[in-house]
């Protein structure tokens, strides 16, 4: 509901409307039923919660630690005080039943290993059964492809990052034989090479990738396209479709004086080399340029550098005392970050930035590099200059250096973290794969099909650097599109939705609405060394307590206009003032609203509504609701003397069918 001038812009409720009222799920690129697993935690159903978490995401345990958490940004609780800690609650579930757990519930029985009490169930829970869910894929293998099976068909995937692995996972379930070619010596892409181990343990990522490989995926490492093989070679080897998901591992660079000096290193190269176990010598004073998560990761990893090398070499964690001693001998003294905008404009997550500052990293905002200062060919400092914002007539901002504000940060190394791009040098004219001016591969935004028949592309190589969960979503889309291409068919979606009245006890309780957001505990500062994981996991009591903060946005306020007597009791009792009863003349909407008015008030009234004319006051009234304010307390339903208002949970499921059979129910 949006108030515009003296009218309210409204929409009628339907399937799409109810689905959008679960913003955490709508915001998730793979449509994870976050609301579902959070509610399951609150109820103590941890197995059910894990199943909901895992269904659409083969990298669920990874995302439990490093997901960008689009769901939290959309969480309606955030409009009241602070979002539910959705990502941390996912980790709580994965610690109990994910690949890292002794009681892991796998999607496939691993070779020679007796783990887990059961496989993922055949059917996903309601609101989790979307077109991206694991059980949906398994069901489609027998229903969608009936009579058109491509079982055993070979498909090639270039890149073993989140997008490529997700596509391989889905294609294997659908019955194909995926082969993944990876340029690095280990699979994982940026999840492995670009995320420090103190945020994402390597053994966890290895286990999660292993479960994907054990679905029947062939993995070929140290195989770089353009060096070890060409795109055309894959056709000759019998592959029937190709998915390019090579990521963005090339630094964008920055044209300033001194950029070529010894001691200037790209953040992506720094992270890659450290994560592969190579020793990187930066000296004891480091400056990182940039304001995104990569910049923060580089800064925090640089501060740990001596201990990281030692721990990666020995494969063991060291004690806090040993870490302190080695820090004196090998550690970095100073780490600075320089960002051209304000702290509020930094793209890095708030948690990561807070962690960096707690660890002594000094952040300089509204400053930009002017030149790298060198002596005898080596870095000795970075000259920076303050900036101010200037806006043109169209409101576009430019950052202008302030003359006379120059200063020099003494340093032994400068890490540049200003952006990444894909290396497309492997493409040849005969491949017929077109690229864009932004040095990405041109692909259809829905199917991810490139200009070359049978070749698909997704992830960072198409959309530029994005998050792990967005890459996973691209893998899902690519697998579906490749399946359609190989079967020479198209799929539609059957969507079923229904409402079920819930008891008062199921609604969020008054005490729960006052619960504060509590972050998971971190290890103490004196132990934040090397590859020691910083963020810890909730205990059961805290996890359930935090899960109870959920507003249960799948519960809808359902109004029966035939029973309403317009007493206004619901408006009076609403604690968040989200309800209004207004004359029909004060609302406006789309064609659907016009048709409702037409059926209820006749042609003349509907025409007035469409044109915005007055004259409805004697015709009727409308109850309108601001969904952003509703806390699902149910007081309106309890107050209503005619039972015209009920609190009902919205449930839905989606299923892919052959094109022409799709519908919404």
BAVEXMAR-211731 format. One record per residue (C-alpha): x, y, z; residue in one letter; chain; residue number from 1. Coordinates in steps of 0.1 Angstrom, whole numbers, padded with zeros to 4 digits. Each point is the difference from the previous one (the first is absolute). Last residue first. Layout:
# residues N
       X       Y       Z   residuo   cadena   num
       X       Y       Z         A        A   NUM
...
***
This chain:
# residues 665
       X       Y       Z   residuo   cadena   num
   -0043   -0228   -0087         X        A   665
    0025    0013   -0025         X        A   664
    0005   -0017   -0033         X        A   663
    0026   -0016   -0022         X        A   662
   -0009   -0029   -0024         X        A   661
    0009    0018   -0032         X        A   660
    0037   -0005    0004         X        A   659
    0009   -0033    0016         X        A   658
   -0003    0001    0038         X        A   657
    0020    0014    0028         X        A   656
   -0015    0000    0035         X        A   655
   -0005    0027    0025         X        A   654
   -0014   -0003    0035         X        A   653
   -0019    0024    0022         X        A   652
   -0012    0007    0036         X        A   651
   -0014    0032    0014         X        A   650
   -0009    0000    0037         X        A   649
   -0033    0015    0010         X        A   648
   -0009    0026    0026         X        A   647
   -0037    0007   -0003         X        A   646
   -0020    0032   -0003         X        A   645
   -0037    0001   -0006         X        A   644
   -0006   -0019    0032         X        A   643
   -0031    0022    0007         X        A   642
    0012    0017    0032         X        A   641
    0035    0007   -0012         X        A   640
    0023    0006    0030         X        A   639
    0017   -0034   -0001         X        A   638
    0007    0003   -0037         X        A   637
    0014    0035    0004         X        A   636
    0021   -0011    0029         X        A   635
    0017   -0027   -0022         X        A   634
    0035    0010    0009         X        A   633
    0013   -0004   -0036         X        A   632
    0025    0029    0004         X        A   631
   -0015    0021   -0028         X        A   630
    0019    0032   -0008         X        A   629
    0015   -0008   -0034         X        A   628
   -0033   -0016   -0010         X        A   627
   -0019    0033    0000         X        A   626
   -0036   -0011   -0002         X        A   625
   -0031    0014   -0016         X        A   624
   -0036   -0006    0010         X        A   623
   -0023    0015   -0027         X        A   622
   -0032    0020    0002         X        A   621
   -0032    0002   -0019         X        A   620
   -0024    0018   -0024         X        A   619
   -0009    0030    0021         X        A   618
    0035    0014    0000         X        A   617
    0005   -0010   -0036         X        A   616
   -0005    0033   -0018         X        A   615
    0034    0012   -0008         X        A   614
    0018   -0004   -0033         X        A   613
    0033   -0019   -0001         X        A   612
   -0004   -0011   -0036         X        A   611
    0000   -0037    0007         X        A   610
   -0021    0004    0031         X        A   609
   -0025    0021   -0018         X        A   608
   -0003   -0025   -0028         X        A   607
   -0005   -0028    0025         X        A   606
   -0028    0020    0016         X        A   605
   -0018    0006   -0033         X        A   604
    0003   -0036   -0011         X        A   603
   -0014   -0017    0031         X        A   602
    0009    0000    0036         X        A   601
    0011   -0035    0009         X        A   600
    0009   -0015   -0034         X        A   599
    0015    0032   -0014         X        A   598
    0019    0007    0032         X        A   597
    0016   -0034   -0002         X        A   596
    0008    0006   -0037         X        A   595
    0016    0033    0008         X        A   594
    0021   -0016    0027         X        A   593
    0013   -0026   -0026         X        A   592
    0007    0028   -0024         X        A   591
    0025    0017    0023         X        A   590
   -0004    0020    0031         X        A   589
   -0016    0031    0017         X        A   588
   -0014    0006    0034         X        A   587
   -0016    0031    0016         X        A   586
   -0034   -0004   -0018         X        A   585
   -0005   -0033    0017         X        A   584
   -0004    0019    0033         X        A   583
    0027   -0011    0025         X        A   582
    0003   -0026    0028         X        A   581
    0037   -0001    0011         X        A   580
    0022   -0027    0013         X        A   579
    0038    0001    0007         X        A   578
   -0002    0021    0032         X        A   577
    0027   -0021    0017         X        A   576
   -0020   -0009    0032         X        A   575
   -0032   -0008   -0020         X        A   574
   -0029    0004    0025         X        A   573
   -0017    0030   -0015         X        A   572
    0003   -0011   -0036         X        A   571
   -0014   -0035    0008         X        A   570
   -0029    0015    0019         X        A   569
   -0010    0022   -0029         X        A   568
   -0037   -0010    0001         X        A   567
   -0001   -0005   -0038         X        A   566
   -0025   -0028    0002         X        A   565
    0023   -0026   -0017         X        A   564
   -0016   -0034   -0006         X        A   563
   -0004    0003   -0038         X        A   562
    0034    0017   -0002         X        A   561
    0018   -0030    0012         X        A   560
    0036    0011    0009         X        A   559
    0030   -0023    0002         X        A   558
    0031    0012    0020         X        A   557
    0028   -0022   -0012         X        A   556
    0024   -0022    0017         X        A   555
    0030   -0007   -0023         X        A   554
    0017    0030    0017         X        A   553
    0007   -0020    0031         X        A   552
    0014    0030    0019         X        A   551
    0032   -0018    0008         X        A   550
    0015    0010    0034         X        A   549
   -0006   -0035    0013         X        A   548
    0029   -0011   -0021         X        A   547
    0023    0020    0022         X        A   546
   -0012   -0018    0031         X        A   545
    0003   -0034   -0017         X        A   544
    0036    0007   -0010         X        A   543
    0008    0014    0034         X        A   542
   -0012   -0031    0018         X        A   541
    0016   -0024   -0025         X        A   540
    0035    0016    0002         X        A   539
    0008    0024   -0028         X        A   538
    0031   -0006   -0022         X        A   537
    0033    0017    0001         X        A   536
    0014    0028   -0022         X        A   535
    0037    0004   -0002         X        A   534
    0012   -0033   -0015         X        A   533
    0037   -0004    0008         X        A   532
    0019    0002   -0033         X        A   531
    0029    0021    0013         X        A   530
   -0008    0020    0031         X        A   529
   -0032    0012    0017         X        A   528
    0009   -0015    0033         X        A   527
    0010    0032    0018         X        A   526
   -0032    0016   -0014         X        A   525
   -0023   -0025    0017         X        A   524
   -0020   -0024   -0021         X        A   523
   -0032    0014   -0013         X        A   522
   -0035   -0006    0015         X        A   521
   -0030   -0002   -0023         X        A   520
   -0018    0034   -0003         X        A   519
   -0030    0007    0021         X        A   518
   -0030    0019   -0014         X        A   517
   -0021    0012    0029         X        A   516
   -0032   -0017    0011         X        A   515
   -0030    0024    0005         X        A   514
   -0022   -0016   -0027         X        A   513
    0005   -0034    0017         X        A   512
   -0017    0012    0032         X        A   511
   -0032    0009   -0018         X        A   510
   -0003   -0034   -0017         X        A   509
    0004   -0007   -0037         X        A   508
   -0031   -0019   -0011         X        A   507
   -0001   -0038    0004         X        A   506
   -0018    0001    0034         X        A   505
   -0028    0020   -0016         X        A   504
   -0010   -0030   -0021         X        A   503
    0007    0000   -0038         X        A   502
   -0025    0002   -0029         X        A   501
    0013   -0017   -0031         X        A   500
    0006    0018   -0033         X        A   499
    0008   -0015   -0034         X        A   498
    0024    0001   -0028         X        A   497
    0008   -0021   -0030         X        A   496
    0024    0009   -0028         X        A   495
    0005   -0021   -0031         X        A   494
    0030    0013   -0019         X        A   493
    0010   -0002   -0036         X        A   492
    0026   -0020   -0018         X        A   491
    0014    0001   -0035         X        A   490
    0011   -0027   -0024         X        A   489
    0029   -0010   -0022         X        A   488
    0010   -0026    0026         X        A   487
    0036    0013   -0002         X        A   486
   -0010    0037    0000         X        A   485
   -0025   -0005    0028         X        A   484
    0026   -0017    0022         X        A   483
    0025    0027   -0008         X        A   482
   -0024    0026    0011         X        A   481
   -0008   -0018    0032         X        A   480
    0037   -0005    0008         X        A   479
    0008    0036   -0008         X        A   478
   -0028    0013    0022         X        A   477
    0012   -0020    0030         X        A   476
    0036    0010   -0006         X        A   475
   -0010    0036   -0002         X        A   474
   -0017   -0004    0034         X        A   473
    0032   -0014    0015         X        A   472
    0018    0031   -0014         X        A   471
   -0025    0023    0017         X        A   470
    0007   -0019    0033         X        A   469
    0037    0005   -0003         X        A   468
   -0003    0037   -0005         X        A   467
    0007    0022   -0030         X        A   466
    0029    0010   -0022         X        A   465
   -0011    0007   -0036         X        A   464
   -0032   -0011   -0015         X        A   463
    0011   -0024   -0027         X        A   462
    0034   -0013    0010         X        A   461
   -0010    0006    0037         X        A   460
   -0026   -0028   -0001         X        A   459
   -0014   -0013   -0033         X        A   458
    0007   -0013   -0034         X        A   457
   -0017   -0024   -0025         X        A   456
    0012   -0015   -0032         X        A   455
   -0023   -0023   -0019         X        A   454
   -0003    0024   -0030         X        A   453
    0025    0028    0003         X        A   452
   -0016    0035    0007         X        A   451
   -0001   -0009    0037         X        A   450
   -0028   -0017    0018         X        A   449
   -0004    0011    0037         X        A   448
   -0036   -0010   -0002         X        A   447
   -0015    0030    0018         X        A   446
    0025    0029   -0005         X        A   445
    0010   -0013   -0035         X        A   444
    0038    0000   -0002         X        A   443
    0027    0025   -0011         X        A   442
    0033   -0010    0015         X        A   441
    0016    0027    0021         X        A   440
    0027    0025   -0009         X        A   439
   -0022    0030    0009         X        A   438
   -0004    0009   -0037         X        A   437
   -0017   -0033   -0004         X        A   436
    0011   -0034   -0014         X        A   435
   -0013   -0022   -0028         X        A   434
    0007   -0038   -0001         X        A   433
    0004   -0011   -0036         X        A   432
    0027   -0025    0010         X        A   431
    0016    0005   -0035         X        A   430
    0010    0035    0010         X        A   429
    0020   -0013    0030         X        A   428
   -0006    0003    0037         X        A   427
    0028   -0009    0024         X        A   426
    0009    0036    0006         X        A   425
   -0032    0005    0019         X        A   424
    0016    0007    0034         X        A   423
   -0028    0010    0022         X        A   422
   -0001    0032    0021         X        A   421
    0008    0011    0035         X        A   420
   -0002    0032    0020         X        A   419
    0017    0026    0021         X        A   418
    0019   -0022    0024         X        A   417
    0036    0012   -0005         X        A   416
    0024   -0013    0027         X        A   415
    0029    0024    0007         X        A   414
    0031   -0013    0016         X        A   413
    0029    0013    0022         X        A   412
   -0019    0030    0014         X        A   411
    0002    0036    0012         X        A   410
   -0033    0018   -0006         X        A   409
    0007    0033   -0017         X        A   408
   -0022    0031    0002         X        A   407
   -0017    0023   -0026         X        A   406
   -0027    0024    0012         X        A   405
    0014    0030   -0020         X        A   404
   -0025   -0003   -0028         X        A   403
   -0031   -0019    0009         X        A   402
   -0006   -0028   -0025         X        A   401
   -0034    0000   -0016         X        A   400
   -0024   -0029    0003         X        A   399
   -0028    0001   -0025         X        A   398
   -0037   -0004    0007         X        A   397
   -0029   -0001   -0024         X        A   396
   -0029    0022    0009         X        A   395
   -0010    0008   -0035         X        A   394
    0013    0036    0002         X        A   393
    0034   -0013    0012         X        A   392
    0010   -0009    0036         X        A   391
    0033    0005    0017         X        A   390
    0012   -0022    0029         X        A   389
    0033    0008    0017         X        A   388
    0032   -0019    0000         X        A   387
    0031   -0002    0023         X        A   386
    0033   -0009   -0016         X        A   385
    0023   -0030    0003         X        A   384
    0036   -0007   -0006         X        A   383
    0009   -0036    0006         X        A   382
    0034   -0009    0015         X        A   381
    0033   -0018   -0003         X        A   380
   -0007   -0023   -0029         X        A   379
    0031   -0014   -0018         X        A   378
    0018    0011   -0032         X        A   377
    0030    0016    0018         X        A   376
   -0024    0022    0019         X        A   375
   -0037    0002   -0007         X        A   374
   -0031    0020    0008         X        A   373
   -0033   -0013   -0014         X        A   372
   -0020    0029   -0014         X        A   371
   -0033    0019    0006         X        A   370
   -0020   -0026    0019         X        A   369
   -0034    0011    0012         X        A   368
   -0013    0012    0033         X        A   367
   -0036    0005    0012         X        A   366
    0005   -0029    0025         X        A   365
    0032   -0011    0018         X        A   364
   -0005   -0033    0018         X        A   363
    0027   -0012    0025         X        A   362
    0001   -0037    0006         X        A   361
    0004   -0007    0037         X        A   360
   -0018   -0034    0003         X        A   359
   -0032    0017    0012         X        A   358
    0001    0022   -0031         X        A   357
    0001   -0031   -0023         X        A   356
   -0028   -0017    0019         X        A   355
   -0022    0031   -0002         X        A   354
    0006    0001   -0038         X        A   353
   -0008   -0037   -0003         X        A   352
   -0032    0003    0019         X        A   351
   -0011    0031   -0019         X        A   350
    0004   -0017   -0033         X        A   349
    0024    0016   -0024         X        A   348
   -0015    0022   -0027         X        A   347
    0013    0032    0017         X        A   346
   -0025    0029   -0005         X        A   345
   -0007    0004    0037         X        A   344
    0037    0003    0006         X        A   343
    0002    0029   -0023         X        A   342
    0015   -0001   -0035         X        A   341
    0036   -0003   -0014         X        A   340
    0010   -0029    0022         X        A   339
    0034   -0006    0015         X        A   338
    0007   -0030    0024         X        A   337
    0030   -0001    0023         X        A   336
    0019   -0029    0014         X        A   335
    0028    0006    0025         X        A   334
    0025   -0023    0019         X        A   333
   -0003   -0032   -0021         X        A   332
    0009   -0032    0018         X        A   331
    0032   -0021   -0004         X        A   330
    0019    0002    0032         X        A   329
   -0024    0018    0023         X        A   328
   -0029   -0018   -0016         X        A   327
    0019   -0033    0005         X        A   326
    0000    0006    0038         X        A   325
   -0037    0010    0001         X        A   324
   -0010   -0030   -0022         X        A   323
    0020   -0024    0023         X        A   322
   -0019    0013    0030         X        A   321
   -0033   -0002   -0018         X        A   320
    0007   -0036   -0009         X        A   319
    0007   -0010   -0036         X        A   318
   -0024   -0016   -0024         X        A   317
    0012   -0029   -0022         X        A   316
    0007   -0006   -0036         X        A   315
    0037    0006    0004         X        A   314
    0005    0022   -0031         X        A   313
   -0034    0016    0001         X        A   312
    0005    0008    0037         X        A   311
    0034    0016   -0005         X        A   310
   -0010    0020   -0030         X        A   309
   -0032    0012    0017         X        A   308
    0020    0009    0032         X        A   307
    0022    0024   -0019         X        A   306
   -0028    0015   -0020         X        A   305
   -0025    0008    0027         X        A   304
   -0001    0037   -0006         X        A   303
    0000   -0006   -0038         X        A   302
   -0030   -0023    0004         X        A   301
   -0020    0028    0017         X        A   300
    0010    0025   -0027         X        A   299
   -0006   -0023   -0029         X        A   298
   -0034   -0011    0013         X        A   297
   -0009    0037    0005         X        A   296
    0009    0008   -0035         X        A   295
   -0018   -0030   -0014         X        A   294
   -0031    0009    0020         X        A   293
   -0001    0034   -0016         X        A   292
    0016    0034    0009         X        A   291
    0033    0002   -0020         X        A   290
    0037    0007    0003         X        A   289
    0018   -0022    0025         X        A   288
    0031    0015    0017         X        A   287
    0026   -0022    0016         X        A   286
    0028    0006    0025         X        A   285
    0021   -0030    0012         X        A   284
    0013   -0015   -0033         X        A   283
   -0022   -0015   -0026         X        A   282
    0016   -0033   -0007         X        A   281
   -0024   -0026   -0014         X        A   280
    0006   -0037    0007         X        A   279
   -0021   -0023   -0022         X        A   278
   -0026   -0021    0017         X        A   277
   -0027    0001   -0027         X        A   276
   -0020    0023    0023         X        A   275
    0030    0024    0003         X        A   274
    0004    0001   -0038         X        A   273
   -0036    0005   -0008         X        A   272
   -0005    0027    0026         X        A   271
    0030    0020   -0012         X        A   270
   -0009   -0004   -0036         X        A   269
   -0036    0012    0006         X        A   268
    0013    0029    0021         X        A   267
    0023    0012   -0028         X        A   266
    0036    0005    0010         X        A   265
    0022    0031    0003         X        A   264
    0032   -0009    0018         X        A   263
    0025    0003   -0029         X        A   262
   -0011    0032   -0018         X        A   261
   -0022   -0001   -0031         X        A   260
   -0028    0021    0015         X        A   259
    0025    0028    0007         X        A   258
   -0021    0028   -0016         X        A   257
   -0037   -0008   -0003         X        A   256
   -0020   -0020   -0024         X        A   255
   -0020   -0025    0021         X        A   254
   -0004   -0037   -0008         X        A   253
   -0030   -0020   -0008         X        A   252
    0014   -0032    0015         X        A   251
   -0008   -0033   -0018         X        A   250
   -0017   -0029    0018         X        A   249
   -0036    0006   -0011         X        A   248
   -0018   -0033   -0002         X        A   247
    0006   -0028   -0024         X        A   246
   -0036   -0012   -0004         X        A   245
   -0003   -0010   -0036         X        A   244
   -0027   -0027   -0004         X        A   243
    0003   -0023   -0030         X        A   242
   -0025   -0023   -0018         X        A   241
    0003   -0033   -0019         X        A   240
    0035   -0010    0010         X        A   239
    0014   -0026   -0024         X        A   238
    0037    0006    0002         X        A   237
   -0001    0019   -0033         X        A   236
   -0025    0025    0015         X        A   235
    0024    0005    0029         X        A   234
    0029    0007   -0023         X        A   233
   -0019    0030   -0015         X        A   232
    0001    0018    0033         X        A   231
    0038   -0003    0001         X        A   230
    0022   -0022    0021         X        A   229
    0030    0002    0023         X        A   228
    0008    0037   -0003         X        A   227
   -0031    0017   -0013         X        A   226
   -0022   -0018    0026         X        A   225
    0021   -0008    0030         X        A   224
    0002   -0036    0013         X        A   223
    0019   -0002    0032         X        A   222
   -0029   -0022    0014         X        A   221
   -0024   -0023   -0018         X        A   220
   -0031   -0009    0020         X        A   219
   -0025   -0026   -0011         X        A   218
   -0034    0003    0017         X        A   217
   -0019   -0031    0010         X        A   216
   -0019    0011    0031         X        A   215
    0032   -0005    0018         X        A   214
    0014    0033   -0014         X        A   213
   -0027    0019    0017         X        A   212
    0006   -0016    0034         X        A   211
    0037    0006   -0005         X        A   210
   -0006    0038   -0005         X        A   209
   -0017    0001    0034         X        A   208
    0028   -0019    0016         X        A   207
    0027    0021   -0016         X        A   206
   -0018    0032    0011         X        A   205
   -0001   -0013    0036         X        A   204
    0037   -0010   -0001         X        A   203
    0010    0034   -0013         X        A   202
   -0016    0019    0029         X        A   201
   -0018    0031   -0011         X        A   200
    0004    0033    0019         X        A   199
    0034   -0006    0016         X        A   198
    0008   -0018   -0032         X        A   197
    0001    0032   -0020         X        A   196
   -0025    0002   -0029         X        A   195
    0013    0006   -0035         X        A   194
    0017   -0033   -0010         X        A   193
   -0025   -0025    0015         X        A   192
   -0034    0018   -0004         X        A   191
    0016    0018   -0029         X        A   190
    0002   -0032   -0020         X        A   189
   -0007   -0031    0021         X        A   188
    0020   -0028   -0017         X        A   187
    0038   -0005    0006         X        A   186
    0031    0001   -0022         X        A   185
   -0015    0030   -0019         X        A   184
   -0011    0000   -0036         X        A   183
   -0031   -0020    0006         X        A   182
   -0019   -0022   -0026         X        A   181
   -0032   -0015    0013         X        A   180
   -0014   -0031   -0018         X        A   179
   -0038   -0005    0003         X        A   178
   -0016   -0033   -0009         X        A   177
   -0037    0007   -0002         X        A   176
   -0028   -0017    0020         X        A   175
   -0019    0030    0014         X        A   174
    0018   -0004    0034         X        A   173
    0033    0003   -0019         X        A   172
   -0012    0031   -0017         X        A   171
   -0010    0016    0033         X        A   170
    0033   -0006    0018         X        A   169
    0020    0010   -0031         X        A   168
   -0019    0033   -0003         X        A   167
    0007    0007    0037         X        A   166
    0037   -0009   -0004         X        A   165
    0003    0023   -0030         X        A   164
   -0017    0030    0017         X        A   163
    0018   -0005    0034         X        A   162
    0034   -0003   -0016         X        A   161
    0013   -0031   -0019         X        A   160
    0004    0017   -0033         X        A   159
   -0008   -0011   -0036         X        A   158
   -0029   -0024    0001         X        A   157
   -0003   -0026   -0027         X        A   156
   -0030   -0022   -0007         X        A   155
   -0001   -0037   -0009         X        A   154
   -0034   -0017   -0006         X        A   153
   -0004   -0030    0023         X        A   152
   -0036    0004    0006         X        A   151
   -0015    0023   -0026         X        A   150
   -0036   -0012    0006         X        A   149
   -0027    0012   -0024         X        A   148
   -0027   -0026    0007         X        A   147
   -0004    0013    0035         X        A   146
    0024    0029    0004         X        A   145
   -0023    0022    0020         X        A   144
   -0013   -0028    0023         X        A   143
    0029   -0024    0008         X        A   142
    0029    0024    0004         X        A   141
   -0024    0027    0010         X        A   140
   -0006   -0017    0034         X        A   139
    0037    0001    0008         X        A   138
    0002    0037   -0010         X        A   137
   -0030    0008    0021         X        A   136
    0015   -0018    0029         X        A   135
    0032    0022   -0002         X        A   134
   -0019    0033   -0001         X        A   133
    0004    0026   -0027         X        A   132
   -0035   -0003   -0015         X        A   131
   -0015    0005    0034         X        A   130
   -0010   -0025    0026         X        A   129
    0011    0020    0031         X        A   128
   -0033    0017    0007         X        A   127
   -0013   -0035    0010         X        A   126
    0026   -0024    0011         X        A   125
    0020   -0017   -0028         X        A   124
   -0009   -0035   -0012         X        A   123
    0024   -0029   -0005         X        A   122
    0017    0005    0033         X        A   121
    0037    0009    0004         X        A   120
    0019   -0032    0007         X        A   119
   -0001   -0016    0034         X        A   118
    0019   -0005    0032         X        A   117
    0032    0016   -0013         X        A   116
    0033   -0016   -0008         X        A   115
    0011   -0034   -0010         X        A   114
    0027    0007   -0024         X        A   113
    0012   -0023   -0028         X        A   112
   -0012    0023   -0027         X        A   111
   -0022    0027    0013         X        A   110
   -0037   -0006    0003         X        A   109
   -0017    0029   -0018         X        A   108
   -0019    0031    0012         X        A   107
    0017   -0004    0034         X        A   106
   -0015    0005    0035         X        A   105
    0031    0005    0021         X        A   104
    0000   -0013    0036         X        A   103
    0037    0003    0004         X        A   102
   -0003    0036   -0013         X        A   101
    0022    0019   -0025         X        A   100
   -0021   -0011   -0030         X        A    99
   -0031    0015    0016         X        A    98
   -0021   -0015    0028         X        A    97
    0009    0016    0033         X        A    96
    0025    0027   -0011         X        A    95
   -0023    0006   -0030         X        A    94
   -0029    0009    0022         X        A    93
    0020    0026    0020         X        A    92
    0015    0013   -0032         X        A    91
   -0035    0007   -0013         X        A    90
   -0007    0018    0032         X        A    89
    0030    0022   -0006         X        A    88
   -0013    0008   -0035         X        A    87
   -0034    0009    0013         X        A    86
    0009    0023    0029         X        A    85
   -0035    0016    0000         X        A    84
    0001    0036   -0012         X        A    83
    0003    0030    0023         X        A    82
   -0026    0024    0016         X        A    81
   -0034    0003   -0017         X        A    80
    0009    0003   -0036         X        A    79
    0027   -0027    0005         X        A    78
   -0027   -0024    0011         X        A    77
   -0012    0001   -0036         X        A    76
    0031   -0019   -0011         X        A    75
    0011    0013   -0034         X        A    74
    0037    0007    0009         X        A    73
   -0001   -0032    0021         X        A    72
   -0011   -0021   -0030         X        A    71
    0028    0015   -0022         X        A    70
    0023   -0018    0024         X        A    69
    0034    0006   -0017         X        A    68
    0007   -0037    0008         X        A    67
    0033   -0006    0017         X        A    66
   -0005   -0025    0029         X        A    65
   -0034   -0016   -0005         X        A    64
    0006    0005   -0037         X        A    63
    0028   -0026    0000         X        A    62
   -0023   -0024    0019         X        A    61
   -0027    0005   -0026         X        A    60
    0022   -0005   -0030         X        A    59
   -0024   -0024   -0018         X        A    58
   -0028    0026    0005         X        A    57
   -0037   -0004   -0008         X        A    56
   -0008   -0029    0025         X        A    55
    0028    0006    0025         X        A    54
   -0016    0026    0023         X        A    53
   -0034   -0016   -0001         X        A    52
    0015   -0033    0009         X        A    51
    0021    0016    0027         X        A    50
   -0032    0014    0016         X        A    49
   -0018   -0033   -0001         X        A    48
    0029   -0016    0018         X        A    47
    0002    0028    0025         X        A    46
   -0037   -0002    0011         X        A    45
    0004    0018    0033         X        A    44
   -0030    0023   -0006         X        A    43
    0021    0031   -0003         X        A    42
    0024   -0019   -0023         X        A    41
   -0029   -0010   -0022         X        A    40
   -0011    0037   -0002         X        A    39
    0034    0010   -0012         X        A    38
    0000   -0029   -0025         X        A    37
   -0033    0010   -0015         X        A    36
    0006    0038    0000         X        A    35
    0032   -0007   -0019         X        A    34
   -0018   -0019   -0027         X        A    33
    0029    0003   -0024         X        A    32
   -0011    0016   -0032         X        A    31
    0033   -0006   -0019         X        A    30
    0007    0038   -0005         X        A    29
   -0013    0007    0035         X        A    28
   -0021    0032    0000         X        A    27
   -0033   -0018   -0004         X        A    26
    0007   -0024    0028         X        A    25
    0009    0028    0025         X        A    24
   -0029    0021   -0013         X        A    23
   -0028   -0024    0009         X        A    22
   -0027    0025   -0009         X        A    21
    0010   -0005   -0036         X        A    20
   -0016   -0034   -0001         X        A    19
   -0033    0014    0012         X        A    18
    0000    0026   -0027         X        A    17
    0010   -0024   -0027         X        A    16
   -0028   -0024    0009         X        A    15
   -0027    0028    0002         X        A    14
   -0008    0030    0021         X        A    13
   -0012    0032   -0017         X        A    12
    0022    0030   -0004         X        A    11
    0000    0034    0016         X        A    10
    0011    0035   -0008         X        A     9
   -0015    0022    0026         X        A     8
   -0014    0034   -0009         X        A     7
    0004    0035    0014         X        A     6
    0035    0006   -0013         X        A     5
    0015   -0035   -0005         X        A     4
   -0001   -0023    0030         X        A     3
    0015   -0034   -0008         X        A     2
   -0014   -0033    0010         X        A     1
***
